[in-house]
Amino acid sequence: MSDVGRNAPCPCGSGKKYKRCCGAPRATSTATSRVQETHDLDGKLVREVLRYGARRFPDAGRPDDAFEAEMGGDPEDTQILAPWAAYHWRVRGRTLAQRFLEERGKGLTPAELDWLEAQRRSWISIWEVTGVVPGESLALTDLLTGATRSSRASLPSRERSATRRSPWRSRALATR
């Protein structure tokens, strides 16, 4: 359809101009944009907490060594290593995120404070999808503890995933 002019009638037969019909930019769904906003917020905070930790505790060791020792994880898996280091790695008795909040919490937005609090309550595990309501929710089983949960997300059924399941703003989010 690239040979159709923007002001030409739309070839779908609607009678509208192509630019106001099939040629119009597609709006992102509200749900998709909320998921992207949450993902972006998490990524931003993970980067900020890790930069803070590197500057504040240069002698604390390497989070990838601790990740391997505590979680048995491969330090090459940065998709889960970075959030684990930011939210769960303990340096001198407290997590980097706890220390970051203590020192920098007053400069954070309410959404950032809410997200960091949700991460304090979350845990990383291996979750198996045991049921799916398409486009609505997943039934999850924690393969390490046996706990079961429901989460708004969409994955194929019977998929296994290492995720953080975060209770945040009256919903449970599964982030990988």
N, C-alpha and C positions, 0 to 999 in steps of 0.2 A: 504494500500500500504506500510505499515511499514515493510513488509517482503521482499521487493524488495531491493537488494543491490544497493548502490550508483553507482557502476560501471556497473551494469547490464543494458541491453537494457530497455528503458522506456516501460511500459505496454501499453501506449497510441498508440504505433505503429509508432511513428515518426522516429524511427531508431537511435535516439540520446541516449546517456547514461541517465539514470534516473536523475543523479545529475545535468545534463545540460538541463533537460526538466522539467517534472512535479515535480521533487524533488528539483529544484532550489529554493532558497529563493525568495519570492515575493518582488519586489521593491514597495515602497510606492509611490503613485502618487504624482506629483508635487503639485497639488492643496491640497491634504491631508496634505502634509508636511508643506505647507505654513500656512494652518489653524492651525496646531499643533504648529508651530513656533510662530504665533500670540498669541495663547492661552497661551503658555509658557511665552512669553514676558509679557503679561498682568498679569499672576499669579505672576511672579517675582516682577514686579513693585508694585502690590497691597501689597505684603508682605513687600517690602522695605518701601513704604510710610506709612503703618500702624506701622511698627517698629519705624520709624522716629517719627511719631506722638506720640506714647506711651512714647518715651524717651524725646522728646522735650516739650510735653504738658501733663505731668502726672496729672495736676489738671483740665483738660478741660472737664471732665465728661466722660460718656460712649457713644460711637457711637450707641450702640444698643438702648439706651433710645431715642436719637435724631432720629434714624431711625423710631422708632415706632411713635413718635410724628409728624414728618414731612411727612412720607410716609404712615403711617397707616400699616406698614409692621410688620410681625412677626419676632422678632429678632432671632428666631431659623433658619430662612432661610438665612444661612451664604453665600449661593451661590450668593445672590444679596446684602447682607449686607456688606460684605468685600469690593467689588468694590465701593459701594455707599459711605462707610466711607472713602475710600482712595481718591476718585475723587470728591465727592459732599458734604461731611460733612464739615460745616464751623466751624472753631475754631478761635475766635476773628476776625471775619469778612472775612476770606479767607479760601479756602479749604486747606486740608492737602497737596494735590498735588501741589497747587500753592506755598505753603510755602516750600515744599520739593524742587521744582524747583529753587526757589530763593536761597536756601542755598546749594543745592547739584547739581544743573544743569550742572555746568562745568565738573563734573566727569561722566556724562552720555554719552552714545553712541548716534549717530544721530538717530538710530531707536527708542531708548528709549525716546529721546526728542520729536520725531514725534508722538509717541504713547501717551505721556502725553498731548501734545497739542490737539490731536484728542479727548482725554477724556474730556478736558476742554470744547470742543464744543458739547459733547454728552449729552444725558439725559436718565434717566431711566424711562420707562413707561410700559404700558401693550399694546403689539402690537398683532393685529389679522392678521393672514395670510389670505389674500383675493384672492390670485392668485398664481399659481405655474407654472414655466417653468422648468420641471424636469431637475435636474443637472445644472441649470443655475442661476435662480433668483426667488425671491419671491416678490409679491406685498404685502405691509404691510399697515395697518391702525392703527394709534395710537388711542386707545379707550378713552384716556383721553382728547386729544386735537382735534381729527378728522383729523390730518395731515396724508397724504399718502406718502409713499416712496417705492422705489424699492431697493432690497438688494440682493447681491450674497450670496446665502446660500441654504441649502436644509433642509426643514422640511415638514412634511405632510401638505396637504392643510387644511385650516380651523382650524389650531391649534392656541391656544393663548399662549403667552409666555411673561414673564417679562424679558426684555432684555435691554441692552445698544446698541443703534445703533450709531456707531462711524464712521464719515467720516474720512478715513485714507488712504493716498497715492492714491488718485483718485478713491477710492472704498468706499463703505459703508459696514461696517461689523456689523452684529448683533451677539452680544455675550450674552450668558446667564450665 
